[in-house]
Amino acid sequence: MSGRLDGVRVVVTGASSGIGEATARALATEGATVALLARRTDMLEEIAADIATTGGDARAYQVDVTDAAAVRDTVNSVAADLGAIDVLVNNAGVGSMSLAVDADLDEWHTMVDVNLHGVLHSSHAALPHLVEAAKGARGVADLITVSSASGRRVPKPTSNVYAATKHAVGAFCEALRQELGPQHVRVGLVEPGFVVTDMTSGRDFGELEALEASDVADTIVFMLTRPRRHGINEVLMRAIGQDS
Ligand SMILES: NC(=O)c1ccc[n+]([C@@H]2O[C@H](COP(=O)([O-])OP(=O)(O)OC[C@H]3O[C@@H](n4cnc5c(N)ncnc54)[C@H](OP(=O)(O)O)[C@@H]3O)[C@@H](O)[C@H]2O)c1
């Protein structure tokens, strides 16, 4: 498979379904070699095999992003297997919505562990590889994080902790952007509104035509295929008609 990302080595977390899977498929179609990270190995292997049937190159790596040591080991294994890491897509995430008075504290902790600590673990593990890769032939490396429209504005009371994790991720990425630009590591945030995935299954969108995972994947491909000088730092994207 050949395309605009030939020779680019990418890590996608949360690649076993939804936005991560669609992103991995889109990147492989553009010629990237993609490391698929998540907990459900069977799904990762199925996706990798399917990508291979279309001539793409994807490899499955089982990891729980809440486990810092496991993430470090996995990222280092990916770098050894692929020769380098040019791009990290932080995508793994979970969302549970409830009013604070009704909330299950364990669900709050899980959201913080996956959506915030997971991003910190993956970013920290990948950064040395990205800085190194930026010195190579491509001349740039990329760290893209899938946040949410809820990371820009709290849409409703039940978004409490989910929105808090996404706001935190936005602040972290802005600091990374300021630190890493001089080393030619671009840092970008993607902030989707409603997307049809497992996370939103059972949700009634009413008249609204929600985004597809491939819409987010297309945006990430666009960000990664800009000229080296052109960093896209933030993309807020909502289904047309979504009000919050
Ligand atoms: N759907 C939406 O409307 C929407 C809107 C805005 C932003 N987002 C964001 O988009 C991202 C992807 O979500 P999605 O909508 O595509 O949902 P999804 O289909 O449920 O995908 C979530 C992914 O995260 C992985 N994951 C969850 N916990 C993990 C853990 N502890 N370790 C490793 N991987 C883990 C899951 O894999 P395993 O279960 O196999 O580990 C899965 O691959 C999330 O960050 C989410 O907040 C979604």
PDBQT file of the ligand as one rigid body, heavy atoms in Angstrom, charges set to zero:
ROOT
HETATM    1  N1  LIG A 301     -17.991   8.769  20.455  1.00  0.00    +0.000 N 
HETATM    2  C1  LIG A 301     -18.042  10.054  20.710  1.00  0.00    +0.000 C 
HETATM    3  O1  LIG A 301     -19.123  10.694  20.580  1.00  0.00    +0.000 OA
HETATM    4  C2  LIG A 301     -16.798  10.813  21.103  1.00  0.00    +0.000 A 
HETATM    5  C3  LIG A 301     -16.860  12.210  21.066  1.00  0.00    +0.000 A 
HETATM    6  C4  LIG A 301     -15.735  12.940  21.438  1.00  0.00    +0.000 A 
HETATM    7  C5  LIG A 301     -14.584  12.286  21.802  1.00  0.00    +0.000 A 
HETATM    8  N2  LIG A 301     -14.549  10.926  21.844  1.00  0.00    +0.000 N 
HETATM    9  C6  LIG A 301     -13.303  10.290  22.267  1.00  0.00    +0.000 C 
HETATM   10  O2  LIG A 301     -12.861   9.419  21.259  1.00  0.00    +0.000 OA
HETATM   11  C7  LIG A 301     -12.009   8.435  21.829  1.00  0.00    +0.000 C 
HETATM   12  C8  LIG A 301     -12.385   7.076  21.271  1.00  0.00    +0.000 C 
HETATM   13  O3  LIG A 301     -13.695   6.750  21.690  1.00  0.00    +0.000 OA
HETATM   14  P1  LIG A 301     -14.772   6.031  20.740  1.00  0.00    +0.000 P 
HETATM   15  O4  LIG A 301     -15.940   6.924  20.664  1.00  0.00    +0.000 OA
HETATM   16  O5  LIG A 301     -14.116   5.566  19.504  1.00  0.00    +0.000 OA
HETATM   17  O6  LIG A 301     -15.223   4.815  21.683  1.00  0.00    +0.000 OA
HETATM   18  P2  LIG A 301     -14.926   3.249  21.647  1.00  0.00    +0.000 P 
HETATM   19  O7  LIG A 301     -15.321   2.650  20.348  1.00  0.00    +0.000 OA
HETATM   20  O8  LIG A 301     -15.543   2.731  22.892  1.00  0.00    +0.000 OA
HETATM   21  O9  LIG A 301     -13.336   3.153  21.736  1.00  0.00    +0.000 OA
HETATM   22  C9  LIG A 301     -12.628   3.315  22.928  1.00  0.00    +0.000 C 
HETATM   23  C10 LIG A 301     -11.250   2.707  22.734  1.00  0.00    +0.000 C 
HETATM   24  O10 LIG A 301     -10.489   2.956  23.924  1.00  0.00    +0.000 OA
HETATM   25  C11 LIG A 301      -9.890   1.735  24.324  1.00  0.00    +0.000 C 
HETATM   26  N3  LIG A 301      -9.671   1.711  25.769  1.00  0.00    +0.000 N 
HETATM   27  C12 LIG A 301     -10.570   1.960  26.753  1.00  0.00    +0.000 A 
HETATM   28  N4  LIG A 301     -10.003   1.775  27.952  1.00  0.00    +0.000 NA
HETATM   29  C13 LIG A 301      -8.707   1.399  27.715  1.00  0.00    +0.000 A 
HETATM   30  C14 LIG A 301      -7.616   1.062  28.547  1.00  0.00    +0.000 A 
HETATM   31  N5  LIG A 301      -7.713   1.059  29.896  1.00  0.00    +0.000 N 
HETATM   32  N6  LIG A 301      -6.446   0.727  27.962  1.00  0.00    +0.000 NA
HETATM   33  C15 LIG A 301      -6.326   0.705  26.610  1.00  0.00    +0.000 A 
HETATM   34  N7  LIG A 301      -7.319   1.034  25.773  1.00  0.00    +0.000 NA
HETATM   35  C16 LIG A 301      -8.502   1.367  26.330  1.00  0.00    +0.000 A 
HETATM   36  C17 LIG A 301     -10.861   0.649  23.886  1.00  0.00    +0.000 C 
HETATM   37  O11 LIG A 301     -10.164  -0.584  23.694  1.00  0.00    +0.000 OA
HETATM   38  P3  LIG A 301     -10.208  -1.851  24.669  1.00  0.00    +0.000 P 
HETATM   39  O12 LIG A 301     -11.539  -1.866  25.331  1.00  0.00    +0.000 OA
HETATM   40  O13 LIG A 301      -9.984  -2.997  23.728  1.00  0.00    +0.000 OA
HETATM   41  O14 LIG A 301      -9.075  -1.663  25.610  1.00  0.00    +0.000 OA
HETATM   42  C18 LIG A 301     -11.307   1.193  22.536  1.00  0.00    +0.000 C 
HETATM   43  O15 LIG A 301     -10.402   0.820  21.539  1.00  0.00    +0.000 OA
HETATM   44  C19 LIG A 301     -12.139   8.580  23.354  1.00  0.00    +0.000 C 
HETATM   45  O16 LIG A 301     -11.019   9.274  23.860  1.00  0.00    +0.000 OA
HETATM   46  C20 LIG A 301     -13.388   9.426  23.493  1.00  0.00    +0.000 C 
HETATM   47  O17 LIG A 301     -13.397  10.178  24.686  1.00  0.00    +0.000 OA
HETATM   48  C21 LIG A 301     -15.627  10.170  21.494  1.00  0.00    +0.000 A 
ENDROOT
TORSDOF 0
